Amino acid sequence: MAITGTDLIINRADLSDARLREVEFADTPPAGQVLLRIDQFALTANTITYGTATDSLGYWNFFPVPEEGFGRIPAWGFADVVASSNPDIAVGRRVYGYMPMSTHLMVKPGKVSPDGFSDKAAHRQKMAPIYNRYVFTNADPGYAPEAEAQIALFRPLFTTSFLLADFFQRNEMFGAQMLTMSSASSKTALGLAAEMTRVKPEGVEVVGFTSPGNVAFVEGLGLYDRVLSYDEVGALSHAPAAYVDFSGNGDFTLRLHSHFGDQMRHSAQVGVTDWQNANLRVPGLPGPKPQFFFAPLYAQERIGDWGMAGFQSRLAEAWAAFTDKVAWLDVTEHKGPEAAKARYLTALVGEFDPRRGDMVSLQNG
């Protein structure tokens, strides 16, 4: 008997063209494979970035669909094994990892370890391994059922935050006395600010830029040394500075680089939260050329330096310190295919309340 599911597929040429389609799976998967029932996933500004990123990063390749020109945008979430032809993975096990915006996902586990497995589907092997790993929740020391939203909404982004903080610390801040960042209310920026309070060198100021309506909220979190609106660039001194661009807004990048000139010591491009106004190639930009920071590649480098156990222990220590700082998060749930599609479309036009975290499920029940 077939299992019927639903996909939210997106026109890659027009991200506002979102459609629901039915798909069927055999109730007995092919040999060695496992069918996951996707329970819920986080929808953040970073999720939208996956859809707007260049093809070279491969985000559209993780969960392809037959329809020409369409795809599924990835998200981080939780799923349960509902059918298994793999003797090492029992029905009922719950996993956390990279999911499509769908009700189901068929995976092809490789070697199964006590903590999880990697999907060895051929089309996923060219992408960064960190995205192919699925963790058994009962083997995750940081897991608790009541913390699922916090994990899905923040942990993948905080991993990038942790790596960025290490990158700047490792490079002695490139000589900067000030670390500036755009989209200061975004979850990755908040994670970076929080981690910098823990590891930044003495004398370094962390400055976040955000929209005027978010300034009071971001200030109230106490994670930045200073919070400014985007029109207050002139309030900064001309001390040596570094910049982390989470918005991709070329106009702001130009204004900030022009303000610091040769005092801008490093400029890192990370996200595109303001994708509708994104302009990553700014001609005549003073100071250093922005460098794209791709967290998965940097993670592999540090795993090589520290070993997997060393990497995980450092990340776990940083994550534990961070979770105490996000008690303010208000989680909103969106259930069912139509609700999932509606929330995706509002997210696409930038409707994100920094106080809220959105957990989405295409499941009706």
C-alpha positions as CSV (number, residue, x, y, z in Angstrom):
1,M,0.0,0.0,0.0
2,A,1.4,3.4,-1.0
3,I,2.1,6.2,1.4
4,T,1.0,9.6,0.1
5,G,2.9,12.7,0.8
6,T,3.1,16.4,-0.2
7,D,6.0,18.5,-1.4
8,L,6.2,22.3,-1.5
9,I,8.0,22.9,-4.8
10,I,9.4,26.3,-5.8
11,N,10.1,27.8,-9.2
12,R,13.8,28.5,-9.2
13,A,13.4,31.4,-11.6
14,D,10.5,33.0,-9.6
15,L,10.7,32.1,-5.9
16,S,7.2,33.4,-5.3
17,D,5.8,30.7,-7.6
18,A,5.2,28.0,-4.9
19,R,3.1,24.9,-5.5
20,L,1.9,21.9,-3.6
21,R,2.2,18.5,-5.2
22,E,1.3,15.0,-4.1
23,V,3.9,12.2,-4.2
24,E,3.7,8.5,-3.4
25,F,6.1,6.2,-1.7
26,A,6.1,2.4,-1.4
27,D,5.3,1.3,2.2
28,T,8.3,-1.0,1.9
29,P,11.4,1.1,0.8
30,P,14.0,-0.3,-1.5
31,A,16.7,-2.4,0.1
32,G,18.7,-0.6,2.7
33,Q,16.6,2.6,2.4
34,V,14.5,4.4,5.0
35,L,11.4,6.6,4.7
36,L,11.3,9.6,7.0
37,R,8.0,11.3,7.9
38,I,9.0,15.0,8.4
39,D,7.4,16.3,11.5
40,Q,8.5,19.9,11.6
41,F,11.2,22.2,10.4
42,A,12.4,25.7,11.1
43,L,11.7,28.5,8.6
44,T,14.2,31.4,9.0
45,A,15.7,34.1,6.9
46,N,18.6,31.7,6.4
47,T,16.1,29.2,4.8
48,I,15.3,31.8,2.2
49,T,19.0,32.3,1.6
50,Y,19.3,28.7,0.6
51,G,16.9,29.5,-2.3
52,T,18.7,32.6,-3.4
53,A,22.2,31.3,-3.2
54,T,24.2,30.7,-6.4
55,D,24.0,27.3,-8.1
56,S,27.7,26.7,-7.3
57,L,26.7,26.2,-3.6
58,G,24.4,23.4,-4.6
59,Y,21.5,23.9,-2.2
60,W,18.9,23.1,-4.9
61,N,20.6,19.8,-5.5
62,F,19.9,18.2,-2.2
63,F,16.2,17.5,-2.9
64,P,15.5,17.5,-6.6
65,V,12.0,17.1,-8.2
66,P,11.1,15.9,-11.7
67,E,9.5,19.2,-12.7
68,E,11.8,21.1,-14.9
69,G,13.0,24.4,-13.3
70,F,11.5,23.6,-9.9
71,G,13.1,22.4,-6.7
72,R,12.7,22.1,-2.9
73,I,14.3,24.5,-0.5
74,P,16.1,22.8,2.4
75,A,15.4,23.5,6.0
76,W,16.5,22.0,9.4
77,G,14.1,19.9,11.3
78,F,12.9,16.6,12.8
79,A,11.5,13.4,11.3
80,D,10.5,9.9,12.3
81,V,11.3,6.7,10.6
82,V,8.0,5.3,9.3
83,A,9.2,2.6,7.0
84,S,12.6,0.9,6.9
85,S,14.4,-1.7,4.8
86,N,17.6,-1.1,6.7
87,P,18.2,-3.7,9.5
88,D,20.2,-1.1,11.5
89,I,17.4,1.5,11.7
90,A,14.1,0.7,13.3
91,V,10.8,2.2,12.6
92,G,10.0,4.8,15.2
93,R,13.5,6.3,15.6
94,R,13.5,10.1,15.5
95,V,16.2,12.1,13.7
96,Y,17.4,15.7,13.3
97,G,18.9,17.0,10.1
98,Y,18.5,18.6,6.7
99,M,15.0,18.2,5.3
100,P,13.1,19.3,2.3
101,M,9.8,21.3,2.7
102,S,7.8,18.1,2.4
103,T,5.9,15.6,4.4
104,H,8.4,12.7,3.6
105,L,11.9,12.0,2.5
106,M,13.5,8.7,1.3
107,V,17.1,8.4,2.4
108,K,19.8,5.8,1.7
109,P,21.9,5.5,4.9
110,G,25.5,4.5,4.7
111,K,27.2,3.0,7.8
112,V,24.9,3.5,10.8
113,S,26.7,4.6,14.0
114,P,25.2,4.9,17.5
115,D,24.6,8.6,16.9
116,G,23.2,8.5,13.4
117,F,23.9,8.1,9.7
118,S,24.7,9.9,6.5
119,D,22.5,9.8,3.4
120,K,24.5,8.2,0.7
121,A,22.1,9.0,-2.2
122,A,24.3,9.5,-5.2
123,H,23.0,13.0,-6.0
124,R,24.0,14.3,-2.5
125,Q,27.6,13.2,-2.5
126,K,29.1,16.3,-4.2
127,M,27.8,18.6,-1.5
128,A,29.3,19.3,1.9
129,P,29.0,16.2,4.2
130,I,27.7,18.2,7.1
131,Y,24.3,18.6,5.3
132,N,24.0,14.8,4.7
133,R,24.2,13.8,8.4
134,Y,21.1,12.7,10.3
135,V,21.4,12.5,14.1
136,F,19.4,10.1,16.3
137,T,17.7,12.4,18.9
138,N,18.1,9.8,21.7
139,A,21.9,9.9,21.1
140,D,22.2,13.6,21.1
141,P,23.3,14.9,24.6
142,G,21.9,18.4,23.8
143,Y,18.4,17.1,22.8
144,A,15.2,17.4,24.7
145,P,11.7,17.2,23.2
146,E,10.8,20.6,24.6
147,A,13.9,22.1,23.0
148,E,13.2,21.0,19.5
149,A,12.2,24.4,18.2
150,Q,15.3,26.0,19.8
151,I,17.5,23.4,18.2
152,A,16.0,23.7,14.7
153,L,15.8,27.4,14.7
154,F,19.2,28.2,16.2
155,R,21.6,25.3,16.2
156,P,22.5,25.2,12.4
157,L,22.8,29.0,12.4
158,F,24.8,29.0,15.6
159,T,27.3,26.6,14.1
160,T,28.0,29.2,11.5
161,S,28.2,31.8,14.3
162,F,30.6,29.7,16.2
163,L,32.8,29.2,13.1
164,L,32.8,32.9,12.3
165,A,33.9,33.8,15.8
166,D,36.7,31.2,15.6
167,F,37.7,32.5,12.2
168,F,38.1,36.1,13.4
169,Q,39.8,35.0,16.6
170,R,42.2,32.7,14.7
171,N,43.1,35.6,12.5
172,E,43.5,38.0,15.4
173,M,40.5,40.0,14.2
174,F,42.6,41.0,11.1
175,G,43.9,43.8,13.3
176,A,40.4,45.3,13.7
177,Q,39.3,47.0,16.9
178,M,35.6,46.9,15.9
179,L,33.5,44.0,14.5
180,T,30.4,45.3,12.7
181,M,27.6,43.3,11.2
182,S,24.4,43.9,9.3
183,S,21.0,42.2,10.1
184,A,21.9,42.3,13.7
185,S,18.5,40.9,14.7
186,S,19.0,37.8,12.5
187,K,19.6,34.5,14.3
188,T,23.1,34.0,12.9
189,A,24.2,37.5,13.8
190,L,22.8,37.1,17.3
191,G,24.7,33.9,17.7
192,L,27.9,35.6,16.5
193,A,27.4,38.5,18.9
194,A,26.8,36.1,21.8
195,E,29.8,34.0,21.0
196,M,32.0,37.1,20.7
197,T,31.0,38.1,24.2
198,R,32.7,34.9,25.2
199,V,35.8,34.8,23.1
200,K,36.6,38.3,21.7
201,P,40.0,39.9,22.5
202,E,40.0,42.7,25.0
203,G,39.3,46.1,23.5
204,V,37.3,44.8,20.5
205,E,33.8,46.4,20.2
206,V,31.0,44.5,18.6
207,V,28.5,46.7,16.7
208,G,25.2,45.5,15.2
209,F,23.2,47.4,12.5
210,T,19.5,46.8,12.1
211,S,16.3,48.5,11.0
212,P,15.1,51.3,13.3
213,G,12.1,49.3,14.4
214,N,14.4,46.5,15.8
215,V,17.0,48.7,17.6
216,A,15.3,48.6,21.0
217,F,14.7,44.9,20.8
218,V,18.3,44.1,19.8
219,E,19.7,46.4,22.5
220,G,17.6,44.7,25.1
221,L,19.3,41.4,24.4
222,G,22.6,42.8,25.7
223,L,24.6,40.8,23.2
224,Y,26.2,43.8,21.3
225,D,28.4,46.6,22.7
226,R,26.4,49.0,20.5
227,V,23.3,48.7,18.3
228,L,22.7,51.3,15.5
229,S,20.2,51.7,12.7
230,Y,21.4,51.5,9.2
231,D,21.4,55.3,8.7
232,E,23.8,55.8,11.7
233,V,27.1,54.7,10.0
234,G,28.5,58.1,10.7
235,A,28.3,57.6,14.4
236,L,31.2,55.2,14.3
237,S,34.8,56.2,14.7
238,H,37.4,55.5,12.0
239,A,39.1,52.8,14.1
240,P,40.3,49.6,12.3
241,A,37.2,47.6,11.6
242,A,35.9,44.3,10.2
243,Y,32.5,43.6,8.7
244,V,30.3,40.6,8.5
245,D,27.5,41.0,6.0
246,F,24.4,39.0,6.7
247,S,22.0,41.0,4.6
248,G,23.7,41.2,1.1
249,N,22.5,44.8,0.8
250,G,25.1,46.4,-1.5
251,D,24.1,50.0,-0.8
252,F,24.8,49.5,2.9
253,T,28.0,47.7,2.2
254,L,29.2,50.6,0.1
255,R,28.3,53.1,2.8
256,L,30.1,51.2,5.5
257,H,33.2,50.5,3.4
258,S,33.3,54.2,2.3
259,H,33.1,55.3,5.9
260,F,36.1,53.2,7.0
261,G,38.1,53.2,3.8
262,D,41.5,51.7,4.3
263,Q,40.6,51.1,8.0
264,M,38.3,48.3,6.9
265,R,40.6,45.3,7.5
266,H,38.3,42.4,6.5
267,S,34.8,42.1,4.9
268,A,33.0,38.7,5.1
269,Q,29.9,37.9,3.1
270,V,27.8,35.3,4.8
271,G,24.1,35.6,4.1
272,V,21.4,37.4,2.0
273,T,18.6,38.2,4.5
274,D,17.6,41.2,2.4
275,W,17.6,39.1,-0.8
276,Q,15.2,41.5,-2.7
277,N,17.7,44.3,-2.4
278,A,20.8,42.1,-2.6
279,N,23.7,43.3,-4.6
280,L,26.9,41.4,-3.8
281,R,29.0,43.0,-6.5
282,V,29.6,46.6,-5.7
283,P,31.8,48.4,-8.1
284,G,34.4,50.8,-6.7
285,L,34.1,49.5,-3.2
286,P,36.8,51.1,-1.0
287,G,38.8,48.8,1.3
288,P,39.2,45.0,0.9
289,K,37.1,43.0,-1.5
290,P,34.4,41.0,0.4
291,Q,35.2,37.4,0.9
292,F,32.5,34.7,1.0
293,F,32.6,32.7,4.2
294,F,31.3,29.2,3.5
295,A,30.8,27.6,6.9
296,P,30.8,23.9,5.8
297,L,34.3,24.2,4.2
298,Y,35.7,26.1,7.2
299,A,34.1,23.4,9.5
300,Q,35.9,20.7,7.6
301,E,39.2,22.5,8.0
302,R,38.7,22.9,11.8
303,I,37.6,19.2,12.1
304,G,41.0,18.4,10.4
305,D,42.7,20.5,13.0
306,W,40.8,19.4,16.1
307,G,39.4,16.0,15.1
308,M,35.6,15.4,15.1
309,A,35.5,14.9,18.9
310,G,37.4,18.1,19.5
311,F,35.2,20.1,17.1
312,Q,32.0,18.7,18.7
313,S,33.1,19.4,22.2
314,R,34.1,23.0,21.4
315,L,30.8,23.6,19.6
316,A,28.8,22.0,22.5
317,E,30.5,24.3,25.0
318,A,29.6,27.3,22.9
319,W,26.0,26.1,22.3
320,A,25.4,25.5,26.0
321,A,26.5,29.1,26.8
322,F,24.3,30.4,24.0
323,T,21.1,28.6,24.9
324,D,20.8,30.5,28.2
325,K,20.6,33.7,26.1
326,V,17.5,32.9,24.0
327,A,14.8,32.4,26.6
328,W,12.9,35.3,25.0
329,L,12.1,33.3,21.8
330,D,8.4,33.0,21.0
331,V,7.7,30.0,18.9
332,T,4.8,30.1,16.3
333,E,3.7,26.8,14.7
334,H,2.3,26.6,11.1
335,K,0.6,23.2,10.4
336,G,-0.7,21.8,7.1
337,P,0.3,22.2,3.4
338,E,-1.6,25.4,2.9
339,A,-0.3,27.0,6.1
340,A,3.3,26.0,5.2
341,K,3.0,27.5,1.7
342,A,1.5,30.7,3.2
343,R,4.3,31.1,5.7
344,Y,6.9,30.5,3.1
345,L,5.4,33.2,0.9
346,T,5.3,35.8,3.7
347,A,8.9,34.9,4.7
348,L,9.9,35.4,1.1
349,V,9.0,39.1,1.3
350,G,10.9,39.5,4.5
351,E,8.2,39.2,7.1
352,F,10.2,38.1,10.1
353,D,9.7,39.2,13.6
354,P,13.1,38.8,15.4
355,R,11.3,37.9,18.6
356,R,9.6,34.9,16.9
357,G,10.7,31.6,15.6
358,D,8.6,29.8,13.0
359,M,8.2,26.0,13.1
360,V,6.5,24.6,10.0
361,S,4.9,21.3,9.2
362,L,3.2,20.1,6.0
363,Q,1.6,17.4,8.1
364,N,-2.2,17.9,8.7
365,G,-2.2,16.1,12.0
